[in-house]
Amino acid sequence: MDDSLSALPPPSAVRWQRLGWLTLFTAINACMAIAIVLGNTPLQDNPGGTLGLGYLALALPGHFLFFGALVSLLPLAIGLWSRSPRPLQVSAVVLQGLWLCLLLVDAKVFELYRFHLNAMVLNMVFGGALQDQVALSWQTWLQVGGVLLAVAAAEALLAWACWRLLPAGHRRRPVLLAWTAGVVLMLTGQVATAYYDARGERAVTSQWAYLPWAQPITAKRHMHKLGVRSAPQANLPDPRMSQLEYPLQPLRCQSHTRPNVLVVVLESLRHDALDATTMPNTWALAQRSETFDRHYSSGNATRYGLFGLLYGLPGGYWQSMLTEQRGSLLFQVLGQQGYSLHLYGSAPLYSPEFDRTVFAQVRDQLHMAPSELPVAARDRHIVEAMQGDMLKPTNSPWFGFVFLDSTHAPYHLPADYPPLATPMAKEINFLALDKDHDPTPELNRYRTATHYADSLVGQLLQTLHDSGQADNTIVLVTGDHAEEFNDLGLNYWGHNGNFSDYQMRVPFVLHWPGRDAQAHATTSSHEDWVPTLMRHGLGCENPLADFSTGHDLFDEQRANRPVLVESWSQRGIRDGDNTYVFDKFGNATALDRHYLPLPEQQPDPAAVKAAWDALTHFRKH
């Protein structure tokens, strides 16, 4: 490699030559990255057919050019203006080599478990918990060393070859054209992704599973405005397309009682909002029902909270279910048993994509309130619609799902609704919320919005009673997640910020005809609802592990256990008063009940193993 100009600051022509070398080196490494990924991608018998392969041909180059460019930023910064090209060359060889090694590890993980490297896997590898899962022999470590040496040698040889291939003169135009083509490839792939995502085209979305760490840019709301709509999907995905074994065995379900089921979910419902003042109707229901006092949502955001509640699975399965548009088995069994479905959302149920996950096979039966109505009026609209459904004469049992949104920030109220307590904020100024802000006005507005939502719950319960159906209807009232008002004193507000009780712990009031009122103190999770309903309400005889990672809420032997929880940017394990948080880089933080670091920062290996087992239980090996 030429160091003849190392004694002088590089002129413009030399900088363009180095940028040209880095461009060529990055592009060839992107091709090698594509080759690694294609090793786990079905090409001859791709379930997406020509459309799926065409999408991959468009998406793969842009995807890996983007990652390759990110990896090349550091070499560019330290080597483009140095006197010698060697810092540029060495740093690019090292970083691109490490990037390819990471892809090789990811490819092996995907081959074994059908998901890509994530924070928990990285922590298991570097934190020692891997020893509980896999024992690597010295021969394996020798093979790993051989692969590392081979990649390093290949990168060094490629760097030398690229330098030799470039002409010594000024070549500005080809470099600009190359980067322009790369940007066009990236943008074209994302536009195609947004379009087919809005259409719900499974032949395309199923290909996302093969793209490591894909973060597709979606624009469903804009595409909806342009007239691009999801096509109804009544069938399950092609088995060749599936990365899952779900369920493990065919379900055997036959109910002789076929009770009605009413599930009411309030957005952002804190566990301590359930009292006689804030939620008098739900409180009265709780006095004659079973309550689960240490109940946790499966996530601190709606996406993961409703996912766990209606699948009986941790949120880590969200992307696989979305990719395959595989709905909850609950609705499959309800359909087989002749249930009428009444599914109502105050907010759109296509963002997040519940129409292509939980309700994928029954999406034509989803009903959403008119978007032009204020949020509080939308809640009333869907409750009145559900009341109308309950009063219709029918010989079939029914399943009702009502998702109320008034309790979501900024905490919606009808005009002139009286405050539950004062001072009450007239609006929420998010810019004013900080560690020293007194949360009382905002909390009073939240509790007033909760009181309003509870009045709508009361309407549903009254209709059940007046129609004579209360004695044959299972009723569940809960929240998708909780809501924090700087309770920890750490400047957390709202949700999706941490996994503390103030964002994860929700009321869980379960009225089951024929069962006595009882308060349960054992830890429970949203994952437990579906297996409990399917076993005791729908007569499913399978072991729960055939279709869920949850537990039977009525099992007298049920013990406290670690609970896997999910957010947009982190994954966590709630283990008693302790919380283990895993970020996207595999770093683990152990926190106490006040969300302060524990003296011992190593996560409990047993809790990590339980979480690992849950995340891999239904994945093809």
N, C-alpha and C positions, 0 to 999 in steps of 0.2 A: 504494500500500500504506500502511496506516494507521500513522503514527508518533505518534499523539496521546498515548499513554501512555509515551512514551520517557523522560520526565523522572522517572518514578517506578518503583520496583521493581514488576514485574508481579505482581498479585494472583493468587490461585488460578484465578479465572475466565479471566484472560488466558492463563495457562499452558495451561489446557485448550483454549482457542481455538487457540493455536499448535500444540498437539499434534494437534488436529483438522485443522488445515491441513496439517501434515506427513503425517498419515495419508492424507488425500485425495491429496496430491501424490505420495506413494510408491505408492499403489494405481494411479493413472493411469499412472505411469512403468512399473509392473509390466505393465500392459496393453500399453504400447508395446514393452516388451521381448519380450512374447509375440508381438506382431505381427512383430517382426524375425525371431524364431526360426521362426515359421510359414512364412516365405518359403522356407526350405529343407526344409520338412516336407511330404511327400506327404499330401494330405487326400482328394482325390477317388479316388485309387487306392492307398490305404495298404495295404501287404501284411499288416498286422496286422488289417485289417478293422474291424468294429464294436468288438471288444474293444480293439484297439490305439488307436483313436480315443477310446474311452471313458476309457482309462487316461491318455492325453495331456490330455484335458479336465480330469481330476482332478489330474494331476501338475504341469502347467504353472503354474497359479495359485500353488500352494504353493511351487514351486521359485523363481519370480521374486519372490514376496512375501518369501521368506526373504532372497534377495540384496538386494532393495530395502531391507529393514529393516536389513541390515548397513550398506549405504551411508548410511542415514539416522542411524546412531548418532552419528556425529561432529557433524552439524548439531544433533541433539538435545542433545548435551552442551554445545555452545558457545552455543546460541541460546535454550534454553527459559527460562533464568533471567536472561538479559541484559535491560537496560532497554528496548532497542529490538528489534523483531522482525527488523531487517535482517540481523544475523549469521546468524540461522537461515535466512532466505530465500536469501541469497547463497550460503552454503555448500551448502545443499540443491540449488540450481540448478546450481552448479559440479560437485558430486560426482555427482548423478544424470545430468547431461549427459555427463560423462566415462564413466560406466557404460554409457550407451547407445552412445557412440562405440566403446567396447571391444567391445560386442556386435555392432556393425556390422562391425568389423574381423574379429571371430571368424566372423561369417556369411560373409564373403568367403573366409576361409581354409577354412571347411568346404565351401563351394561348389566350391573348387578341389581340395582334397586329402582331403575326407571325414574330417577330424579337427579338433578344436577347438584353439584357441590353447594352447600349452604353453610350458614354460620354454625349450626349445631355439629355438622360433620367436621368442619374445620377444628372446632373446639375439641371434638373427640380425638382427632388426629394429634393435635399439638398439646392438648391438656391432659392426656393420659387415659381418658376414658375408653379409647379405642382398644385397650388391652382387655376390656370386658367383652368386646365383640369379636375381634379378630386377632389371632396370634400369628405374627409374621415370622417366618423362618429366616435363617441366615441366607438361604438360597434366594428367597424373595428380595431381601435387602441387597443382595449382590446384583440381582436383575435390575433393581431400581437404580443402583449405581451405574450399571452399564448403560441404561437408557439416558441418564443424565450426561454421561460422557459422550454418548452418541449425538445427543442434541447439541451439546456444546461444540463438538467437532463440526457438525453439519452447519451450524450457524456461522462459525468462523470461516469455513470454506465458502459459504454463500456470500458473506460480507466481502471476501477477497474477490470472488467472481463478479459481484455487482460493481465493485470499484474498477475492475479491469474492463467491464463492458461499457462503462461510460466514457464518452469522448472527453478530452481534456478541456475543450473550449466552453464558451458560454452557451448554455442551453436553457434559457429562461422559459420560452414558449412551451416546450414539451412538458415541463414541470407543472406549469399552470393548467395546461389542458388535462394532465393526469389527475390533478386534484379536483378540477371541475367535474370530470367524469365520476370521480369517487363520490363527491357530494351529491351529484344527480342520482347515482345508484342508491345512496342512503335515503334520500328524500322519496324517490320512487317506491322503494320498498315500504316505507312508512305510510305513504298514501294508499298503497295497495292493502296494507294491513288494516288501516282505518276503515276502508271501504268494505272489505270482506268480514271484518269484525262486526260492523253495523248490520250486515246481511246475515250474520250468524252462519257463515258458510263453513261447515265442519271440515270439508276437504282441505281448507286453508288453515283454519285455527288448529287443526290437529297437528300441523307441521311445527307449531311453536314449541312443542315438547322436545324437538331435536335441536333447538337453538339455545345454547347455554346462556343463562342469565338474560334472556330476552325480556325487554321491557317495551312491549308494543305500544306505540302511541295510538290511543283510541279516541274517537270523536263521535260517539253514538248520538249525542244530543244534536250536534250540527248535521250529521248524516240524516237523522230523523227529519230535521227541518227541510233537507234537500229531497226528501221522499224515499230515502234508502231505509228499508224496513227488514226486520228479521223474518225469515220464512218459518212457518210452523214446523216443529220437529216432533213427530210422534213416535219415532223409532229410536232404539238404542244404537250406539255407534257400532260400526263394523268391528268385530273382535280383533281383527288384525291391527286396528287403529288404537286399541286400548293399551294403556300402560298399567292398568289395574286388574286385579282379581277381586272383583266386588260385585256381589257377595262371594264369599269363599265357597258356599254351597247354596243350591236353590232353596228359596224360602218355603217353608211349610206353615201356612197360616190359615186358620179357620176359626172365626169367632162365632159363638153361639148367642152372644148378647148384642153385638154390634151397637155399642153406645154412640151417641152423637159426641162430637169433640169440638170445643170452642177454644181457640188459642188467641189471646189478646197480648200483643207486645207493644210496650210503650218505649219510644225512643229515649235513650239516655236516662234510664230510671235507676236512681241511687237506692241502695238497700235501706237507708234510713228515711227514705221518703214514705215508706209504708208505716203510717201511724194513723190514729183516729181522726186527726185534724186535717192532714194533707190529703189522705186517700181514704175517706170514710167508707166508701162502698167496697173497695178492695179489702179494707181492714175488717169490715163486717163479714165478708166472704172468708177471710183468713181465720176468723174465730171458729168456723165450722168446717175447716179444711185442714190439709197438711201443709205445713210451711217448712222450708228448708233454709235455715238461718245462716248457714255458711255456704251459700250457693254462688258459683262464679260463672260468668259468661265465658265463652271460649275465645273471646277477643275483645279488645277495647275499641273496636270500630264495628259499624253495622254489618259490613261484609262478613266478618268472621264470627260475630255474635249470632246472626241468623243462620249462618252456615252450620255451626255446631249444633244449634237448637233443632234444625230441621233435617240434618243428616245423621246426627249421632257420631260425628267424626271431628277430629281437630282441624283447625283452619289450614293446616299445611297441605290438605288435599284440595284446596280451592282451585288452584291452577289446573290440576289434572281434570277435575270435574268440569271446569269451564272449557278446557280444550276439547274434551270429548262430548260436551253438552249432555252430561249424564245426570239426570235428575235424582232426587232422593227416592230411595226404595219405599219410603213411607207412602208416597203417592201411588206407587205401583200397587202396593197391597190394598190401599183404600179403593183403587179402581177395581181390583179383582173382587172386592167384597161389596161392590155396588154402592159406594158412598157418593153422594152429591157433594161437589166441592164449591165453596164460596170463599174466594181468595181476594182480599181487599188490601190495597196499599194506599195510604194518604200521599206518600211520595212515590215517584216513579220506581217500579220494580225492575227496571232494566239498567239502572245505574245506582249501585253496583249491579252486575249482570245476573240477578236472581232468575230472570226469565230464561237464562241459558245454563243455570246450575240447578238450584233446588227445584224450580218449577219447569224444567226443560221439557218434560213430556206432557205437561198440562198448561203450557203457556197461553193457549187459546182461552183458558178459563180465568186468567188474571184480570182483575178490574182495578183501575186506578182512578182516583178522584179527578175531576176536571182541573187542569193546571191553572185556569184563570181564577179559581177561587183562592182566597187567603187560606193559609195553612190550617187555622182553627176551623174554618168552614169546611175544608176538605175532610178533616177528621169527623165532623158531624155528618157529612155526606156519606162516608163509607159506613159509619155506624148505623145510620138510618137504612141504608141498603141492606146491611146484614140483618137488621131487625125484620125487614120485609121478607128476606129469604127464610128466616126462622118461622115466620107465620104462614108460609105457603104450605098447603096440605100436601103431604107426600108419604109414601110407604117405605121410602129408603132412608137409611141413616145419613147424616151429613157431617162434613168436616168444615169448620169455619176458621179462617185466619184473618185477623184484623190488626194492621200495623198502624199505630197512631203516631203522628209526627209533631204534635204541638209542643212536646217537651224537649225538642231539639232547639239549641241556641238559634236565634235569640229569644226562645221561649214565647210561643205564640199564644195570644189570647183573643177572644171576641171583644169587640168594642164595648167599653164600659163594664167589663167583667171586674167584680170587686176584688181588691187585693186581699190575699190571705193574711198578710202581715205588712207592716210598714216600717221603714221606708221601702218602697218598691221601685226599682228602676223602670222608667218608661221605655227605655231602649237599652241595648247592650253596646257600650263603646269598647270594643276589643282592644283599642290602642291604650285605654286607660288601665287595663288589667296588668298589674305587676305584683311583685312580692309584698309591697307595702299597702296595696289597695284593700280597703275594707269590703269584703264580698257580700255583706248583708243585703244591700239593695238587689244585687243580681240573684242571690240565693232566694230572696223573697219572691222575685219574679218567677224563678224556676219552680218554686213550690206552688205558686198560684197557677202556673200552666199545668203542673201535675194535678192540682185539684180539679181543673177544668177537664183534663183527660180522664180523670177518675169519674167525673160525672157522666161521661159517655160510657165508661165501663158499667156504671150503675144502670144506664138505660138498657144495655144488653142483658144484664142479669135480671132486670125487671121483666123484660120480654120473655126470657126463659121461664121465669116463674109463672107469668100470666098465661103462657101457652101450654103449661102443664108438662114441659119437657125437662125441667130442672132435675128430676129424679133419674133421668136417663142420659145426662149430658156431663161429660168430663170437661171441666173448665180449668184452664191454666192462664194465669196473669203473671207476666214477667217483663223484663227489659232486655233490649238487645245488648246493652252494656251500661255502665254507670256514667256519672258526670262529676267532675271535681271542681271545687271552688277554692283552690289553694289550701286545701285541708292539711296538707303535709307541711305547709310553710316553705315549699321549695319552688314556688311560682309555676305550678302546674294548674292549668285551667281547662275545663272541658273534658275531652277524651282523646284517645289515640296518642297519649303522651307517656303513660307509664302503666305498669301492671299492678298497682297498689289496689287496696280494697275500694278506694274512692272512684276508681275507674273500672273495676272488674266485678265487684260484688253487687248483686242485684236481688230484688225480692223474687221469690219463686213460690207462688200460692197455687196449690194444686187441689182442686175439689174433685174428688172421685167418689161417685155415688156408692154407698155401701161401706166406705172406709171411715173410720173415726178420725176426728180432729187430733192432730199431733204435731208437735214442733220437733224437727230433726236438727241435731247439732253437728252431725257428721258432714264433712266436706262433700259437696256435690257440684256437678258441672252441667252446663247446657248439653253436653254430649250424652247425658243420662236420660233425657226426655224421650227420644225416639225409641231406644231399646225398651224402656218401661212401658210406653204406650203399645208398642208392637207385641210385647209379651203378654201383658195383662188386659189390653183392650182389644187387640186384633187377633189374639190367639196364635201367635207365632211360636212354634215349638223349637226352632233352632237354638243352639247356643248363641248367646249374644255376640260372641266373637266372630260369628259368621258374617255379621253385617254392621257391627259397630265397635267402637273402642270405649263406649260408655258403660256404665254399671246400672243395675236394676235399683231404682230408688226405693223399692219396697223390700229389698233384701235386708233382713234383720242383721245379717253378718257383715254388711257393708262397712268398711273401715275407711279412715282417712287415707288419702293417697295424693301423690303429686298430680297436678293438673296442668296440662299443656295449653298455653295461651298464645295468641297471635296478634300482631298489629301490622300496619303498613310497612314499617321499617325494622321491626324487631320480632324476635320470638322469645317466649319466656316460659319458665316452669314455676308455678306456684306450689310450694312445698311447705305446708303449715304456715308459719309466720315468715318464712324465708321466700325470697324471689330470686331466681337465677335468670338474668337477662343476657341474651345472645345478640350481638349486633351483626351487621352484614359481613363483617370481616372476621367473624369467629371469636371475637373477644367476649369473654364471659364476665359478668359482674354479679357478685352475690350481695343481696341487700336484705335488711331486716324489715320488720313491719312498718317502720317509719320511712322506708326507702333510703336508708343510709347504709354505707358499705359495712359488711361484716368483717370481723378480724380475719376469718378464714375465707379466702376468696375462691377456693376451688369448689365448684358445684358438687353436690352430693352425687357420686357415681351411680347409685341406685336410681335416683330421680332422672338422671340423664338417660340411663338405660331404658327406663319405663317410657320416656318420651320418644326415644329412638324406636322402640318396639311399636309404639302407636303410629309413628310416621311411616313405618315400612310395612305394617301389618297387611295392607291390601295392595301392595305393589308387587308386580311380577318380578320374580328373581331369576 
